[in-house]
Structures are given as structure tokens and as C-alpha cells.
Amino acid sequence: MTTIDTTAPVVRPAATVGVTGVRARLGRSLQRGGWFVAPFLLLYALFVLTPIARGLWLSLTDANITGEGTSFVGLDNYTEALGDPLVWSSLGHSAYFTLLVVPCITVLAFLLAMLAHHIQHAKWLWRLCFFAPFLLPSTVVGNMWRWMFNPDTGLMDHVFHLESAWLTQKSTAMTAVVIATLWWTVGFSFLLYLAALQNIPPHLYEAAALDGANAWHRALHITLPMLRNVTGLVVALQILASLQVFDQVVVMYEFGPGPEESTRTLVQYTLEQGFTSYRVGYASAISILFFLIIAAVAVGRMWLLRKREEAVR
């Protein structure tokens, strides 16, 4: 009779051992940190995933604001939205606003950060002045700039003598919103640039100065390359924020579309459809399409960043 050695170790396939090890590590990780992330996951599912799923369902129905008489219409809302000229014009206004704001706010934030970084006296005062407007609510900013652009009592006409019907002419309506937005939001990008400038090693400038580089050469060959990642972050954040412009526009134009409907943005048109025309299903379809546009911009930014990092390597 053959004797079986029961003390010999059991040899398992490598794949089985690997899968078992991963499961064991995952189980231990969940036991250690699962309870810490559970509250966040619960709130995220409740306030983010659930509304998204609800909006996606409503976009496939003809739901109204009362929620009564809702029926399934499939992709009819999406077909109508893609053929709606007001959707495209509103998206064009949002894109035009973005094209104006993003370059201006990037350059202005960089220049203000350079000024605050190199100024010698009262640095805290300059930083406070540049960042303080960002802390104001949108309603305050909108009402303040609506008064400043007032042709009868506004600061623009009576102090700077820029006599123009800023808020009533199509040619200057969006420009007024851009000016107000720059003054209001430049502080955030300014803070990002200032923090990045303070992290540049001083010895780089010292070595360049010893080699005979002037201030312009140091800024061009040291400062700007060292701020490349921050500039990419500022541009990406400003694009995503500018495409969703809403607050200051509706406050400055008292919830109207502006002269000749020149300042109606896509977010504003979506709310008009949902809460003025009571077409919640159609408004949900527009918001889903807008979400896809925002997601495409974000993914495109990530792809470009990865390509640039691979090129550097």
C-alpha cells in the first residue's frame, strides 16, 4: 500500500495564489479604512449619484414641474435639444464668454502674482486687495457692477468717462460681464500663482544672474517653465467654471437674456426651460448634454497633460 505524505505543502497554481492574495489585501484594507470612507460614499451616492440618475431618467420623459402625467418619450428630448437654435446660441454665448475670460484671467493673475511676490512693502495688503473680491457673493458682485455700469449714476461713465450703454447694447453686454468676472474671480488664480512662485528655488535665479541673465531672461527661462503645471491647472479650472457661467449674468441683467438675448448662457436657458416653461424633462436632457460637453473638456485636458508628461520623460 502506498503511503501518502500529509506533511508535504500543498502547491497551488500561481494565478490562484495571486487572486487570493489580492482579495485578502483588499479585505484587510476595507476592514481598516472602510468605515472611514463609508460616510462620504453614502453622502456622495445620496447627493451626487442619485440626482444624476434621476436627471437621466427625467430626460427620457416629458415630465413637468408638478410631476403629474409623466410619460416615457425616449430620446425625443435629446433630438429636440440638438435641433433647438436657442440651445446652440446659448452654448455659443457660454463659449464666447469662456474665450474672453480664460486668457485674460490667466495673464492678469500671473501679473498680479508677480507684483505681489516682488513688492517690498506691505505685501499682506496687496495680497488682501487682490484676493478679497473673490470672497464676495455673486449677488453682491452682480448688483455692484450693474450700478457701476449704470449710464446715469455709474462709476464707469462719471469717473472714467467711458460713456456707453454697457448693459443695454449687444456689442458691450458680454464685455461688461467679462469685466465684472475678472475683477471678482482673479483672486483665486492669483493665489495659485503666488503659491507656485514662492516654491521656485531662489538659487536658480542667483545662478542665472551670475551667468549674466537679466530680469526678462530669468522670467522667460525660469519663471514661466516652472509655472507650466500651475498655468495648466488655472486654464483647466477657468474653462470649466466659465462654461458654467450663470450667477453674475442673471443678477446684472435682472434674470433676463440681455439685449437681443446676447447674454443668455446655456445654464440660464436650461433653468428657463425647467422653471419658466415647466419642461423639466427637456431641461434635464439639455443638462445631460451639457454635462457630456464638460466631461469631454475635462477628459481632453487630462489626455493632453498625460501626453505632455510622456513627452518630457
C-alpha positions as CSV (number, residue, x, y, z in Angstrom):
1,M,0.0,0.0,0.0
2,T,1.3,3.4,-1.0
3,T,1.8,5.9,1.9
4,I,0.7,9.5,1.3
5,D,2.8,12.1,2.9
6,T,0.3,14.5,4.5
7,T,3.0,16.8,5.8
8,A,4.0,18.0,2.3
9,P,2.9,21.5,1.4
10,V,0.0,21.9,-1.0
11,V,1.1,23.6,-4.2
12,R,-1.5,25.9,-5.6
13,P,-1.4,27.5,-9.0
14,A,0.3,30.9,-9.2
15,A,-2.8,32.6,-10.5
16,T,-5.0,31.2,-7.7
17,V,-2.5,32.4,-5.1
18,G,-2.3,35.8,-6.7
19,V,-6.1,36.3,-6.7
20,T,-6.4,35.0,-3.2
21,G,-3.7,37.4,-2.0
22,V,-5.3,40.4,-3.7
23,R,-8.7,39.5,-2.1
24,A,-7.1,39.1,1.2
25,R,-5.3,42.5,1.0
26,L,-8.5,44.2,-0.3
27,G,-10.5,42.7,2.6
28,R,-7.9,43.9,5.1
29,S,-7.9,47.4,3.6
30,L,-11.7,47.6,3.7
31,Q,-11.7,46.4,7.3
32,R,-9.2,49.1,8.3
33,G,-10.4,52.1,6.2
34,G,-13.9,51.1,5.0
35,W,-15.7,52.7,8.0
36,F,-13.8,56.0,7.4
37,V,-14.9,56.4,3.8
38,A,-18.4,54.9,4.3
39,P,-20.0,58.3,5.4
40,F,-18.5,60.0,2.3
41,L,-19.6,57.3,0.0
42,L,-23.1,57.4,1.5
43,L,-23.4,61.2,1.1
44,Y,-21.9,61.0,-2.4
45,A,-24.4,58.5,-3.5
46,L,-27.2,60.4,-1.9
47,F,-26.4,63.9,-3.2
48,V,-24.5,63.2,-6.4
49,L,-25.2,59.8,-8.0
50,T,-28.9,59.8,-7.1
51,P,-29.6,63.3,-8.7
52,I,-27.6,62.3,-11.8
53,A,-29.6,59.1,-12.1
54,R,-32.9,61.0,-11.5
55,G,-32.0,63.6,-14.1
56,L,-31.1,61.0,-16.6
57,W,-34.5,59.3,-16.2
58,L,-36.3,62.6,-16.4
59,S,-34.5,63.4,-19.6
60,L,-36.2,60.4,-21.2
61,T,-39.7,61.6,-20.2
62,D,-42.0,64.6,-20.8
63,A,-42.0,65.4,-17.0
64,N,-43.3,68.9,-16.0
65,I,-42.6,70.7,-12.8
66,T,-45.6,69.3,-11.0
67,G,-44.5,65.7,-11.7
68,E,-48.0,64.7,-12.9
69,G,-48.9,63.0,-16.2
70,T,-45.3,61.9,-16.9
71,S,-44.8,59.6,-19.8
72,F,-41.7,58.0,-21.4
73,V,-40.6,59.7,-24.6
74,G,-37.3,58.1,-25.2
75,L,-34.7,60.2,-27.0
76,D,-37.2,62.8,-28.2
77,N,-35.9,65.5,-25.8
78,Y,-32.3,65.0,-27.0
79,T,-33.4,65.2,-30.6
80,E,-35.3,68.4,-29.9
81,A,-32.4,69.9,-28.0
82,L,-29.9,69.1,-30.8
83,G,-32.2,70.9,-33.2
84,D,-33.1,73.8,-31.0
85,P,-31.4,77.0,-32.2
86,L,-31.7,78.6,-28.8
87,V,-29.6,75.7,-27.3
88,W,-26.8,76.4,-29.8
89,S,-26.9,80.2,-29.4
90,S,-26.8,79.9,-25.6
91,L,-23.9,77.4,-25.9
92,G,-22.2,79.9,-28.2
93,H,-22.6,82.7,-25.7
94,S,-21.1,80.5,-23.0
95,A,-18.2,79.6,-25.3
96,Y,-17.7,83.2,-26.3
97,F,-17.6,84.2,-22.6
98,T,-15.1,81.4,-21.9
99,L,-12.8,82.5,-24.8
100,L,-12.8,86.1,-23.4
101,V,-12.3,85.2,-19.7
102,V,-9.8,82.4,-19.7
103,P,-6.8,84.1,-21.4
104,C,-7.4,87.4,-19.7
105,I,-7.7,85.9,-16.2
106,T,-4.7,83.7,-16.7
107,V,-2.4,86.6,-17.8
108,L,-3.8,89.0,-15.2
109,A,-3.5,86.5,-12.3
110,F,0.1,85.9,-13.3
111,L,1.0,89.6,-13.5
112,L,-0.7,90.3,-10.1
113,A,1.2,87.4,-8.5
114,M,4.5,88.6,-9.9
115,L,3.8,92.1,-8.5
116,A,2.8,90.8,-5.1
117,H,5.7,88.4,-5.0
118,H,8.4,91.0,-5.8
119,I,7.0,94.1,-4.0
120,Q,8.9,95.0,-0.9
121,H,6.5,96.9,1.4
122,A,3.0,95.9,2.7
123,K,2.9,92.6,0.9
124,W,0.0,91.5,3.0
125,L,-2.1,94.5,1.9
126,W,-1.5,93.9,-1.8
127,R,-2.4,90.2,-1.4
128,L,-5.5,91.0,0.5
129,C,-6.6,93.6,-2.1
130,F,-6.2,91.1,-4.9
131,F,-7.9,88.2,-3.2
132,A,-10.7,89.9,-1.3
133,P,-13.2,90.3,-4.2
134,F,-13.2,86.5,-4.6
135,L,-14.8,86.2,-1.1
136,L,-17.9,88.3,-2.1
137,P,-21.2,86.6,-3.0
138,S,-22.2,86.6,-6.6
139,T,-25.4,88.7,-5.9
140,V,-23.2,91.4,-4.3
141,V,-20.9,91.4,-7.3
142,G,-23.7,91.5,-9.8
143,N,-25.6,94.3,-8.2
144,M,-22.4,96.3,-7.6
145,W,-21.3,96.1,-11.2
146,R,-24.8,96.8,-12.5
147,W,-24.6,100.1,-10.6
148,M,-21.1,100.8,-11.9
149,F,-22.3,100.4,-15.5
150,N,-25.4,102.5,-15.0
151,P,-25.4,105.3,-17.6
152,D,-26.9,107.8,-15.2
153,T,-25.1,107.3,-11.9
154,G,-22.5,104.6,-12.7
155,L,-18.8,104.9,-11.9
156,M,-17.7,104.0,-15.5
157,D,-19.4,107.0,-17.1
158,H,-18.9,109.6,-14.4
159,V,-15.4,108.8,-13.2
160,F,-13.7,107.1,-16.1
161,H,-15.8,108.9,-18.8
162,L,-16.4,105.6,-20.6
163,E,-19.7,106.8,-21.9
164,S,-21.5,103.8,-23.2
165,A,-24.8,102.0,-22.5
166,W,-22.8,98.9,-21.3
167,L,-25.8,96.8,-20.2
168,T,-28.2,97.8,-23.0
169,Q,-26.2,97.4,-26.1
170,K,-25.5,94.0,-27.7
171,S,-21.9,94.9,-28.5
172,T,-20.9,95.7,-24.9
173,A,-23.3,93.4,-22.9
174,M,-21.0,90.4,-22.7
175,T,-17.9,92.6,-22.2
176,A,-19.5,94.1,-19.1
177,V,-20.0,90.6,-17.7
178,V,-16.4,89.7,-18.5
179,I,-15.0,92.8,-16.7
180,A,-17.1,92.0,-13.6
181,T,-16.0,88.4,-13.7
182,L,-12.3,89.3,-14.0
183,W,-12.5,91.6,-11.0
184,W,-14.4,89.0,-9.0
185,T,-12.6,85.7,-9.7
186,V,-9.0,86.7,-10.5
187,G,-8.1,86.3,-6.8
188,F,-8.3,82.5,-6.9
189,S,-5.9,82.1,-9.8
190,F,-3.7,84.8,-8.3
191,L,-3.4,82.8,-5.1
192,L,-2.4,79.7,-7.1
193,Y,0.3,81.6,-9.0
194,L,1.6,83.2,-5.9
195,A,2.0,79.9,-4.0
196,A,3.8,78.5,-7.0
197,L,6.2,81.5,-7.3
198,Q,7.1,81.1,-3.6
199,N,8.1,77.5,-4.3
200,I,10.6,78.3,-7.0
201,P,14.1,77.7,-5.6
202,P,15.9,81.1,-5.3
203,H,19.3,79.6,-6.3
204,L,18.0,79.2,-9.8
205,Y,17.7,83.0,-10.1
206,E,21.1,83.5,-8.4
207,A,22.8,81.2,-10.8
208,A,21.2,82.8,-13.8
209,A,22.2,86.3,-12.6
210,L,25.8,85.1,-12.2
211,D,25.7,84.0,-15.8
212,G,24.6,87.4,-16.9
213,A,20.8,86.8,-17.4
214,N,18.7,89.9,-17.0
215,A,15.2,90.0,-15.4
216,W,13.5,89.3,-18.7
217,H,15.6,86.3,-19.4
218,R,15.1,84.9,-15.9
219,A,11.3,85.3,-16.2
220,L,11.3,83.7,-19.7
221,H,13.6,80.8,-19.0
222,I,13.0,80.1,-15.3
223,T,9.7,81.5,-14.0
224,L,7.4,80.6,-16.9
225,P,8.7,77.0,-17.3
226,M,8.5,76.4,-13.5
227,L,4.9,77.6,-13.6
228,R,3.8,75.4,-16.5
229,N,1.8,73.0,-14.4
230,V,0.1,75.7,-12.4
231,T,-0.8,77.5,-15.7
232,G,-2.4,74.3,-17.0
233,L,-4.4,73.9,-13.8
234,V,-5.6,77.5,-13.9
235,V,-6.6,77.2,-17.5
236,A,-8.5,74.0,-16.9
237,L,-10.3,75.3,-13.9
238,Q,-11.2,78.5,-15.6
239,I,-12.6,76.8,-18.7
240,L,-14.8,74.5,-16.6
241,A,-16.0,77.4,-14.4
242,S,-16.6,79.8,-17.3
243,L,-18.6,77.3,-19.3
244,Q,-21.0,77.2,-16.4
245,V,-21.3,80.9,-16.0
246,F,-24.7,81.9,-14.6
247,D,-24.8,83.9,-11.3
248,Q,-23.3,87.3,-12.4
249,V,-25.1,87.3,-15.7
250,V,-28.6,86.8,-14.3
251,V,-28.0,89.3,-11.5
252,M,-26.6,92.0,-13.7
253,Y,-29.5,91.6,-16.2
254,E,-32.2,91.0,-13.6
255,F,-32.8,87.4,-14.8
256,G,-33.2,88.5,-18.4
257,P,-31.4,87.3,-21.5
258,G,-29.7,90.6,-22.0
259,P,-30.0,93.0,-25.0
260,E,-31.1,91.0,-28.1
261,E,-30.6,87.8,-26.0
262,S,-26.9,88.3,-26.2
263,T,-26.0,87.2,-22.7
264,R,-28.3,84.1,-22.3
265,T,-26.0,81.2,-21.4
266,L,-26.7,77.5,-21.6
267,V,-27.2,77.2,-17.9
268,Q,-29.7,80.1,-17.9
269,Y,-31.6,78.6,-20.8
270,T,-31.8,75.3,-19.1
271,L,-33.3,76.9,-16.0
272,E,-35.7,78.8,-18.1
273,Q,-37.0,75.6,-19.7
274,G,-37.3,73.9,-16.3
275,F,-38.7,76.6,-14.1
276,T,-40.3,79.1,-16.6
277,S,-41.6,76.8,-19.3
278,Y,-42.1,74.0,-16.7
279,R,-40.5,71.4,-19.1
280,V,-38.4,69.5,-16.6
281,G,-37.8,66.6,-18.9
282,Y,-36.5,68.8,-21.7
283,A,-34.3,70.8,-19.3
284,S,-32.9,67.6,-17.9
285,A,-31.9,66.5,-21.5
286,I,-30.1,69.8,-22.1
287,S,-28.3,69.5,-18.7
288,I,-27.2,65.9,-19.6
289,L,-25.8,67.1,-23.0
290,F,-24.0,70.0,-21.2
291,F,-22.6,67.5,-18.7
292,L,-21.2,65.5,-21.6
293,I,-19.5,68.6,-23.0
294,I,-18.0,69.5,-19.7
295,A,-16.8,65.9,-19.2
296,A,-15.3,65.9,-22.7
297,V,-13.3,69.1,-21.9
298,A,-12.1,67.6,-18.7
299,V,-11.0,64.3,-20.3
300,G,-9.3,66.2,-23.1
301,R,-7.4,68.3,-20.6
302,M,-6.2,65.1,-18.8
303,W,-5.2,63.5,-22.1
304,L,-3.1,66.5,-23.1
305,L,-1.5,66.6,-19.7
306,R,-0.6,62.9,-19.9
307,K,0.8,63.3,-23.4
308,R,3.0,66.3,-22.3
309,E,4.3,64.3,-19.3
310,E,5.2,61.4,-21.6
311,A,7.0,63.7,-24.0
312,V,9.0,65.2,-21.1
313,R,10.0,61.7,-20.0
